[in-house]
Each structure stands twice: as C-alpha cells, then as structure tokens.
Amino acid sequence: MENRTAATTPAGRTDNRVHRPSTPLRPRHDIRPVEGLCYATGAVLIASGLVHLVVLVAGDGSWYGPVSWRKPVTFGLSFGLTLIAIAWVSSYLRIGVRARTVLLGVFAADCVLEVAGITVQAWRRVPSHFNMETPFDTGVSMTLAVGGGVLVVILSVLSAAAFRRRPAGPPGMALALRAGCGILVIGLLSGAAMIARGVYLTRTGHQLAGYASTASLKPLHGVSLHAVLVLPVLARLLVMTSWSAHTRVSVVRAAVGCYAAAVAAALVWAVVAY
C-alpha cells in the first residue's frame, strides 16, 4: 500500500510524525513563514481585484480600452492567484530554504508593486502601461516594465529548479509541476513580447498602436500563466481519491495534454490575429 504521508510531504520536510491535514492542499503546520506571507498577500490582491470589480459594475466604466477598471480587476485576481500558486508549488521544489525565502519575498513585493501601479493609474483615469505623457506616468510605466522583467527572472529560476531536480509530492505531482512550469515559460515569453513591443511603439511615437499591439497575445499570456496552479492542484486533489498511483498519473498526463492543446490554440490565435 502506498505511504501517502511520505508521498505528499513537500520538499525539505524531515518530520516523520503523522499529522491530520487542516486543508486538502497543505497541512497548516507545514507552511513556512514566507509562504504564509505570500498567501496573505495574495488574498489581499484578490480582494483588491474583487473590490474593483464592484466599482466597475456599479460605475459607468467600460471593460475595454487602456483606461478601464478591467485592469485592476484582472491584475489583482491574476497576480493574487499566481502569488499563492507559486508559494504553494515552490514547497515541492528541491531548493535551499534561503533561496526559496529570497525568491518568494521578492516575488511577493513585485506582485504588490505591479498591482499598486496599475490600480493607482486606474484611479487617475490614465493608462498604466506604455504611458509616457508626464514624468509620473513615465515612471509608473517603466517601473511596471522593470517589475515585469523581475517576475520573468524569478519565475524562470523556479521553473529551472523543477527540471533540475525531480520535485517532491504525490504521484503525478512532478509531471504536473514540470508541465506547469514549462507552460509558464510560454506565458512569460508572451508577456515579455507584449511589453517589449508596446514600449518600442510608444517610444517611437505610436502610443495607440502600442496599446493595440498586446491584444493578440493576451489569451496566450493568460492561459499559459495559470497552468502552474491548475495542474499541481489536480495532482494534489487526486490524492483524496482511492485510485491507484498509475491511474492518477494517467489523469494528470491527460490534463497536461488538454492544457497543452489550449495553449496551442491560443498560440494559433495570436499568430492569426497579429
């Protein structure tokens, strides 16, 4: 019979005592301080997104365009979920405690910075990205661009760790993590392409074209970013079933295939709509 206690223990844990999990995904006692900070920060970012959703619905603003309440809504929800997901999945990666703490701490601070910049500009009723109209707007825009670069570096380092050493976790978790991280890289590359092209067009006097240039890549960017949450959550929830390890891995493998197909469809759309 499979030893589930050992199989579901995140990387770096040496406690052999059996504990009753307080949640389906992680035992409460097993959460490191930096992970708890990331979970709390992610919850605040999600709450910010929901608050601005209420503002959008209650007001007369539009969901579309560079000046829209859509941006603090989608960025708050997306960054909050991504921060929580990265904090959780990193617990299964075989990296040093100090490196994990530094990476997650910087990542959390950067997520807050990105959402804060976008939110401030939404309340000022001006575009947040590619806006060079005033020194303040330029500062916010360039800070968001640099912050995006920092996010790419941190997530790339964590993704490399997933492939350098086999992640810990229940059957199917290693596959889910590696596939999620691999797809995440696609999301990072598409995001970097959006930023680079938008900044270039804005700097060369084509600001409206800079805003429009990101549209075709947004579906690919959005779908790719969240594979690192969806696939590992599936692998972890399958532990709660009575299925064999082989069956669980097969389910994860099928989910990876479906997610890859969705990413491929978004990529085709990006090419066609470009």
C-alpha positions, 0 to 999 in steps of 0.5 A: 500500500502506498505511504501517502504521508511520505508521498505528499510531504513537500520538499525539505520536510524531515518530520516523520510524525503523522499529522491530520491535514487542516486543508486538502492542499497543505497541512497548516503546520507545514507552511513556512513563514514566507509562504504564509506571507505570500498567501496573505498577500495574495488574498489581499490582491484578490480582494483588491481585484474583487473590490474593483470589480464592484466599482466597475459594475456599479460605475459607468466604466467600460471593460475595454480600452487602456483606461478601464477598471478591467485592469485592476480587476484582472491584475489583482485576481491574476497576480493574487492567484499566481502569488499563492500558486507559486508559494504553494508549488515552490514547497515541492521544489528541491531548493535551499530554504534561503533561496526559496525565502529570497525568491518568494519575498521578492516575488511577493513585493513585485506582485504588490508593486505591479498591482499598486501601479496599475490600480493607482493609474486606474484611479487617475483615469490614465493608462498604466502601461506604455504611458509616457505623457508626464514624468509620473506616468513615465515612471509608473510605466517603466517601473511596471516594465522593470517589475515585469522583467523581475517576475520573468527572472524569478519565475524562470529560476523556479521553473529551472529548479523543477527540471533540475531536480525531480520535485517532491509530492504525490504521484503525478505531482512532478509531471504536473509541476514540470508541465506547469512550469514549462507552460509558464515559460510560454506565458512569460515569453508572451508577456515579455513580447507584449511589453517589449513591443508596446514600449518600442511603439510608444517610444517611437511615437505610436502610443495607440498602436502600442496599446493595440499591439498586446491584444493578440497575445493576451489569451496566450499570456493568460492561459499559459500563466495559470497552468502552474496552479491548475495542474499541481492542484489536480495532482494534489486533489487526486490524492483524496481519491482511492485510485491507484498511483498509475491511474492518477498519473494517467489523469494528470498526463491527460490534463497536461495534454488538454492544457497543452492543446489550449495553449496551442490554440491560443498560440494559433490565435495570436499568430492569426490575429497579429 
